[in-house]
Amino acid sequence: MTATPTATTSNWTEFRRGLELAGLSDLVDDSTLTRALYSSDASLYRIPPRAVAKPRDRGQLEQLVRIALDNELPITPRGTGTSCAGNAVGPGLVIDFRAGLNRIIELDPEQRTAVVEPGVVQADLQRAALPYGLRFGPDPSTHTRCTIGGMIGNNACGPRALGYGKTASNVLGLKLLTGTGDLLRVGAGAEGGPRGTQLDRLQALVQANLATIRTNFGLFDRQVSGYSLEHLLPENGFAAHRFLAGTEGTIGVLTEATVNLVADAPHSIMVALGYPSMPEAADDIPTVLPYRPTAAEGLDSRIVDVIIDHHGPGAVPPLPQGKGWLFIELVDDDPVRLRERAEAVLADSHALDGVVVTDPAKARALWKIREDGAGLAQVSLGAPAYPGWEDAAVRPAQLGAYLRDFDLLLREHGLQGLPYGHFGDGCVHCRIDFPLTSPGGSARYRAFMFDAAALAARYGGSMSGEHGDGRARSELLPIMYNEASLSLMAQVKSIFDPANLLNPGVLVDPDPTDADIRAVESIGTPLTLIEPEFAAAVHRCSGVGKCVADMTGSGGVMCPSYQATGQEKDSTRGRARVLQEMINGSMITDGWRSPEVHEALDLCLSCKGCRRDCPTGTDMASYKAQVLDKAYAGRLRPRSHYTMGWLPLWARLITTVPGLAALVNGVGKAPVLRNLLKWTAGVDQRRPLPQFAPKSAKARLRRHRPPSGRTVIIWVDSFDNAFAGSPNVEAALEVLSAAGYAPQLLQRNACCGLTWISTGQLDGARHHLRQSLDVLHPLIADGTPVIGLEPSCLAVWRSDAEELLPDDPRVPEVAAGLKTLAEFLRTAPEFSPPDLSGRRIIAQPHCHHAAVIGFGPDAELLKRTGAEVTTLGGCCGLAGNFGVEAGHYEVSVKVAEHDLLPALDADPDAIVLADGFSCRLQADQLAGRKAISLAELLADAASGSI
């Protein structure tokens, strides 16, 4: 093979000239921001590309590829970038297929086939096939965002490949551009076309090496490492289309695929089996397989414990006794026979305990644990865990023994790992706490990788069972394959890509496994040394890309700006990559003030959805606040930071000085003055200004005389205190009084500092939090119940306060003592929810409520009313100061159009419920719908006015 090519100044200049002549310059972006976004995939590796191309159709793709090849520019195809082996990063031109080549060209339900462009997301193909009772069989855990082209590149599998086969088994035909620029057609769609010299040469090579292929390739189902040359054997019909699955973009650039669709049986059931340990669960796989499961997944208690720690015990349904589990899925046309098969699995297994899970919701919750396994595994250990040795596979009957030896190997190297995976196929995923950021960490990683490869080879296994070898395992192939096999793979590569321009460094003539590791390259950089905790935090993002999935109907919040724009820079993952490059400092060089960083963070709504929905718990709202704090330290800030960032101070002044609220409200209605006021405040001219109340809620209700009963304190937030239009505080007094309590308003100021946090004024936030602790802590320490009405303010105490004041022991006590109204009423003995049977409610949880506090108590209370409740996912789009600030209006509206506005349009007579001030304001301003808080709902229902 030739030396690994690079993107030199000369070939880049000629490439750009070729683009200009073809009129394609607008498809290629070589900005620092974009290069940062695509510098990593979901692997350990960091290789900034020279540029990123986003072709919109196959004609443009073919032109781009040929121009790049003509100018010897390396090419790396990329789907969604969820590769955990480093398959989707490269030094030259990265081609993003998902951005434009994402059409389903044809779906034939009679033939059970689909013709797709490579950027089609697997879940989108599933939705298109579902009305016909069909599906694309393989379903990786990233199925909500991975592309069919990426699945073909890696020969992806997923849990249900046990029942439906690997991607290679479901590929019927391919069209691709080889490294010589030739358009190759193989399989379905190639009939009658020219054979081509490359295929003739390939067939001749295979004929000359039949013995080598038959004795070294395709020895068991999950042997995915290297090229799957067994598909080219005469007895397998020289199935070049199947051989090309798993070649990781090193043979050709895919332009179109014809895939097989399968009929899903109408009935499915889960059997959950518990064992003393995970290896003992693996030992039982031979007992399970004769029952023809479509999936047989294994995991142990460590992943489950992480979910419980992060989200509480209610996040995991009751599991069978044990420390290791098998989740078995069976499907059938006959529900009676299906139940009999499930009971037989339960009876014949050697499990400690087991249960047939008939509740679909419980089954979905258990499968979700597996889907989020990669991200959860990364944060399950004491130190960060990484991919690398990610998806080795052995024959299923040997899996238990392999897992025991693998555990010994980890201990020998002083490492901890968290295995889980597709036990029915003998495939094991594992994230390991490689000490990559410690002295000698890279060498320890390399040593382990070679020893792990030797262990897998000793079992006759494959170093990759579904993700491909990529940059992580390609160098290890000589441990698995003999010289004749390696030479054969190199000869195959040279037929199709003689200049080594297609995904160089992968599979053939590979780069070292310990080269270009992202975490290693950040060691010792100035920002890592100055801000080590921040550097570690932004590297939590593993890149699995759950934030770029379509969250419609999922109940998730993350990531609302990406849902609105579809731009990688507006995803949680994209922002994390830019922050990682800021820490690295070699490409983004201006630190906290880098324009690329601020462009990436600009459309972050600080919704905190990623804090809950991201499997690794990436909290971009917190990172954004820290960046803004550092960037503007000692500098003049944007106007909105002084107006909206200090809003509680201005609101207190406006509602305290007699007549000032009327003056400000009047100015807000006069066209010229209104526009000037908005400009001064940094408010978008299209955004109506909320009206201040003539008197604050505290002042209005100062003379409130509570009834007899136990004292309850209502902590009045700045929004409910100052703005007109929502009698939230009055309603809360009524509800609590009716429940037998003596509610009182907290008259002393106790601001949580939320607006200072969202604008990155963290010293100001700390100041307000300390003052508020002085007020709130004595009450809570004395056992007095304190209730907060604004979710975003209460959420500060359960998230940001501990980060900002980590050494103050009062913070966790206040966080535990402050309750939402629903949390408090849940245990109130005399409270009985009103009967709202026959009424429909559209509930829009504030994003901080959903992500930090949890909407469970509210959902439970609403269920007890008997109302028909639709709980929306996603963010309303206003998000505090975000949707008000100049430059954010369009995105704010688009976010609202994702979930909130369609739901309101679909049911104009429903009650709109929103505890968040922002959510109520957005519903009113964009849809003309009055939303009410939970307190108002309960009070109005009790009075009969609803």
C-alpha positions, -999 to +999 in steps of 0.1 A: +000+000+000+010+036-004+018+059+025-012+073+043-022+104+023-027+138+039-045+170+029-016+191+017-019+227+008-014+219-029-040+192-033-065+213-012-060+243-034-066+222-066-096+206-050-111+240-042-105+251-078-122+220-090-152+227-068-155+263-082-154+250-118-182+225-110-203+251-091-201+231-058-181+254-035-211+260-013-212+223-004-179+223+014-171+240+047-136+244+060-143+268+088-127+261+122-161+256+138-171+229+114-138+212+115-141+211+153-176+197+151-164+168+130-130+162+146-144+132+166-170+106+164-182+084+193-147+070+197-115+079+215-101+095+184-096+131+173-086+138+137-097+173+125-107+171+089-095+195+062-132+202+054-167+188+056-189+183+026-227+181+027-240+171-008-277+174-013-281+147-040-263+118-056-251+138-086-234+163-063-219+134-043-204+118-074-189+151-085-174+158-051-159+123-047-143+124-082-129+159-077-114+148-043-099+117-059-085+136-088-066+158-064-056+130-040-076+143-011-085+116+014-122+109+019-140+097+050-178+089+047-198+097+078-234+089+087-243+103+121-209+098+136-219+073+162-189+050+154-172+040+187-141+026+169-130+058+150-145+047+116-159+082+109-130+106+114-103+114+088-077+140+078-091+150+045-127+155+033-154+142+056-187+137+037-218+141+059-245+119+043-272+125+069-273+162+061-287+158+026-286+123+011-314+111+034-343+101+011-361+068+009-362+064-029-386+035-031-404+012-006-420-019-021-441-037+004-449-066-019-412-074-026-404-063+010-375-041-002-365-005+002-341+016-019-325+043+002-298+069+001-270+063+026-280+091+050-315+077+058-318+072+095-327+037+105-357+048+126-371+068+097-370+037+075-387+018+103-415+043+105-420+042+067-422+004+067-444+001+098-477+006+081-470-025+060-460-046+090-424-045+079-391-034+094-354-033+086-341-061+108-309-050+125-315-023+152-284-009+170-289+009+202-284+041+182-313+032+158-330+066+165-301+084+147-277+060+130-279+059+092-284+029+069-251+039+051-233+038+084-248+005+093-236-009+060-202+005+066-198-012+100-220-042+093-240-031+123-262-056+142-279-046+174-300-068+198-324-081+172-298-092+148-301-126+166-335-129+150-331-108+118-294-111+109-266-086+106-268-057+081-248-078+056-276-103+056-302-076+048-283-059+020-296-068-015-278-043-037-254-014-035-241+014-057-208+030-048-180+050-061-146+032-057-113+048-051-107+050-088-139+071-093-157+042-110-194+037-102-198+001-091-232-017-090-235-050-071-264-072-062-300-060-069-300-033-095-268-046-112-284-071-134-277-064-171-251-037-164-215-039-172-194-062-150-164-040-147-128-049-145-126-044-107-151-071-100-134-094-125-101-089-107-118-094-074-133-127-085-100-139-099-083-130-066-109-150-047-105-180-070-068-180-063-072-179-026-102-202-018-084-222+009-073-191+028-108-176+027-126-209+037-102-215+067-100-179+080-131-160+073-167-163+083-160-190+109-189-179+131-217-153+127-202-124+146-167-125+129-169-089+117-132-079+120-114-074+088-131-079+054-159-105+053-144-123+023-165-154+029-194-138+010-173-139-022-169-177-021-185-196-051-207-215-027-221-181-015-227-169-050-199-143-050-222-119-031-201-087-035-229-066-020-227-085+013-189-085+013-190-047+010-210-044+042-183-039+069-156-025+047-159+008+066-157+031+037-123+018+026-135+002-007-160+027-019-183+056-011-219+044-010-244+063-031-275+040-029-286+008-012-313-017-017-322-035+015-344-063+026-374-057+049-388-083+072-423-089+086-424-083+124-445-109+142-476-091+157-470-103+193-438-100+214-430-108+250-400-104+273-385-129+297-362-114+323-339-138+340-317-132+370-284-149+378-258-147+406-234-130+381-232-119+345-209-148+334-234-173+348-261-155+328-239-161+297-234-197+306-272-202+302-273-189+266-272-224+250-303-232+270-321-201+257-312-202+220-333-233+210-364-212+218-355-189+188-354-155+206-351-124+185-329-109+212-310-122+242-292-093+260-270-095+291-260-069+317-252-067+354-262-046+384-236-018+378-255-003+349-288-006+368-273+010+399-262+040+379-297+046+366-311+044+401-285+068+414-292+093+386-330+090+383-342+073+414-356+038+421-387+044+400-366+046+368-361+008+368-389-017+370-386-045+396-360-070+383-356-107+391-333-116+420-296-116+411-266-095+400-266-104+363-296-106+339-307-119+306-334-100+288-350-124+263-374-113+235-397-138+218-421-130+190-449-150+175-480-149+154-500-167+181-502-150+215-511-183+232-481-201+217-459-171+225-468-173+262-462-210+262-427-204+247-420-177+273-430-200+302-409-228+288-378-205+287-385-196+323-389-232+333-358-245+315-334-218+324-310-221+352-318-187+365-321-178+402-353-160+395-373-149+364-404-133+352-424-130+320-429-093+314-463-087+299-465-050+305-452-033+273-442-002+293-421-022+317-405-040+288-397-007+271-381+006+303-359-025+305-349-023+268-340+014+273-314+004+299-297-016+272-301+011+246-284+036+268-258+011+278-228+028+261-234+061+277-243+046+311-213+024+311-191+055+306-202+070+339-207+038+359-172+035+372-152+057+396-131+071+367-143+079+332-147+048+311-139+048+274-146+027+242-117+011+224-120-026+233-157-023+226-175-052+209-155-084+208-174-116+200-169-153+206-191-183+199-221-181+223-213-214+240-179-200+251-192-166+263-193-174+300-157-187+300-145-157+279-161-132+303-144-148+333-110-147+316-117-111+304-124-101+340-091-116+350-073-097+322-089-064+335-076-071+370-041-080+357-040-046+340-054-027+371-085-017+351-122-018+356-147-025+329-184-028+325-193-056+301-228-060+287-242-068+253-257-092+228-251-124+247-273-145+222-247-137+196-217-140+219-210-102+214-198-082+244-196-044+247-173-030+273-163+005+285-131+005+304-115+031+327-083+035+307-061+061+325-057+081+294-051+114+311-026+100+335+012+097+329+018+065+309-019+061+303-016+058+265+010+030+269-012+012+293-041+015+268-020+000+241-007-029+262-042-038+272-055-037+237-029-061+225-035-085+254-073-083+249-068-091+212-047-121+221-074-133+245-102-130+219-080-148+194-073-176+218-111-182+219-112-181+181-132-149+184-134-116+166-121-083+180-151-066+165-186-082+166-206-053+150-189-019+151-160-026+128-123-022+136-118+014+128-088+031+143-092+012+176-086-023+164-073-024+129-037-025+141-046-056+160-057-077+130-024-096+127-032-112+161-064-126+146-054-133+110-024-149+095-001-133+069-019-148+040-052-134+051-038-100+057-021-100+023-053-110+007-072-081+024-045-057+012-048-069-024-086-065-023-081-029-010-056-022-038-081-033-065-107-007-055-086+020-039-050+018-052-040+053-039-054+045-004-076+076-004-107+061+011-108+062+049-070+058+052-056+045+084-084+019+088-083-019+083-055-020+057-022-002+064-037+010+097-026+038+120-015+027+156-043+021+180-029+046+204-025+074+179-047+106+178-065+099+211-085+129+220-081+128+258-044+123+256-039+153+233-056+175+259-031+166+287-011+196+298-029+222+277-032+256+295-069+253+300-067+217+313-042+229+339-062+260+348-096+244+348-092+206+353-127+200+365-142+218+335-119+200+311-130+166+326-167+176+324-167+185+288-150+152+279-179+133+295-197+135+261-190+102+244-205+113+211-232+085+210-255+112+196-287+107+214-291+145+212-293+143+174-322+118+175-358+129+167-373+132+202-409+135+189-432+115+211-403+103+234-410+126+263-374+138+261-363+174+262-328+172+246-318+190+224-345+216+215-323+239+194-310+209+173-346+198+168-353+232+154-322+237+132-309+203+124-274+217+127-246+197+144-233+229+161-267+232+179-266+197+194-253+188+228-227+166+212-216+193+188-212+219+215-192+194+236-169+188+207-163+225+203-156+229+240-132+199+238-113+217+210-112+248+231-096+228+259-072+213+234-062+247+221-046+237+188-074+245+165-097+268+186-070+291+200-088+320+218-100+301+248-132+313+265-136+342+241-133+321+209-160+331+184-165+294+175-173+286+211-199+314+214-214+305+180-219+269+192-233+280+225-255+308+213-286+287+206-283+266+237-316+272+256-300+262+289-329+238+292-309+211+311-326+184+290-292+169+283-286+166+320-313+140+321-316+127+286-279+123+277-267+089+289-235+105+301-253+133+319-236+161+299-250+193+314-245+219+286-264+246+305-239+245+333-210+245+308-225+275+290-228+294+322-192+288+330-180+298+296-200+331+297-187+337+332-150+333+321-154+351+287-169+382+302-148+384+334-137+420+338-153+430+305-184+449+294-212+424+289-241+423+264-270+446+274-293+416+280-270+404+308-276+436+327-314+437+320-326+401+319-297+389+340-306+413+368-343+409+362-352+401+399-336+434+410-354+455+384-387+437+390-384+443+428-377+480+421-406+484+395-432+467+418-420+486+449-419+522+437-455+535+435-466+541+399-434+528+383-450+496+371-477+516+353-451+538+337-430+509+325-461+491+312-472+523+294-438+527+278-441+491+267-473+499+248-462+531+230-446+520+197-416+543+195-408+541+232-415+503+232-390+497+205-364+518+223-370+500+255-366+466+238-334+477+221-320+489+254-330+457+271-316+435+243-351+421+236-362+410+201-385+435+186-410+408+177-413+396+213-442+412+233-431+425+267-448+409+298-467+433+320-455+441+356-481+439+384-488+473+401-479+456+434-459+425+440-476+394+451-460+397+485-473+432+489-508+423+477-511+394+501-492+409+530-524+410+551-533+374+543-545+357+574-539+320+572-564+296+588-555+273+617-533+244+609-497+234+604-476+263+590-464+260+554-442+286+538-446+295+502-413+307+487-424+333+462-401+335+432-394+367+413-416+358+383-448+351+403-440+380+426-436+407+399-456+399+368-492+404+361-516+379+346-512+348+368-527+344+402-504+315+410-496+326+445-532+333+455-542+299+441-515+281+461-528+298+493-563+286+485-552+250+478-531+247+509-557+263+531-583+238+518-559+210+525-558+219+562-526+239+564-518+275+574-499+288+544-478+319+547-457+338+522-420+341+527-417+379+529-379+381+531-361+381+498-346+347+488-336+348+452-321+317+437-299+336+412-313+318+382-310+347+358-275+354+369-267+317+362-283+317+327-263+348+317-230+335+332-227+359+361-217+332+386-203+354+413-236+372+414-254+339+415-233+327+445-240+360+463-278+355+460-276+319+469-258+326+501-283+353+510-311+329+503-295+301+523-295+325+553-333+328+549-344+293+538-321+271+558-334+280+593-369+273+582-361+239+567-338+229+595-367+237+619-389+213+600-412+239+584-424+228+549-413+252+522-430+251+488-417+266+455-440+274+427-417+282+398-399+250+387-369+267+372-361+284+405-366+253+426-344+233+402-315+257+409-313+242+444-313+207+431-286+212+405-267+245+401-265+254+438-244+224+447-220+231+418-217+268+427-214+263+465-199+228+468-186+233+503-217+247+519-234+219+539-267+239+539-272+234+502-282+197+502-305+203+532-323+231+514-324+211+481-341+182+500-364+205+520-378+226+492-408+209+475-430+215+445-467+218+452-473+183+438-445+168+459-460+183+490-496+174+483-486+138+475-482+132+513-508+157+526-533+135+545-563+158+541-557+167+504-581+151+479-577+159+442-608+174+425-627+152+401-619+163+365-633+133+347-642+142+312-618+171+310-587+171+288-554+186+299-524+194+279-495+195+303-463+213+293-437+206+320-410+233+323-378+217+309-360+222+343-390+205+359-388+175+336-350+173+336-340+181+372-370+178+395-390+151+377-426+154+366-437+121+382-455+136+413-474+160+391-484+132+367-495+111+396-517+139+410-532+146+376-540+109+371-559+109+404-582+137+391-595+114+364-587+139+336-574+128+302-538+142+303-514+146+275-479+154+288-457+170+262-420+164+257-396+190+245-391+226+255-417+254+250-389+274+233-390+306+255-366+291+281-363+321+304-343+349+288-334+328+257-365+334+236-367+370+246-332+380+235-326+396+201-315+370+176-333+340+191-369+346+182-370+324+151-355+294+169-377+300+199-408+298+176-394+267+158-388+249+191-424+257+201-436+243+168-420+209+176-443+199+204-462+227+221-479+245+193-491+214+174-506+200+206-525+233+212-537+234+176-549+199+178-571+204+209-584+240+212-607+232+241-582+215+263-570+230+296-534+241+291-513+234+322-478+249+327-461+257+360-433+275+343-437+312+338-419+310+305-442+282+293-473+301+301-459+332+284-450+313+253-484+297+250-501+330+253-478+350+229-476+324+201-509+306+204-532+330+222-539+303+248-540+310+285-521+284+304-526+279+341-504+265+369-512+234+389-522+256+418-547+275+396-560+242+382-567+228+417-581+261+430-604+266+400-616+231+401-624+234+438-644+266+432-662+251+402-649+277+378-633+251+356 
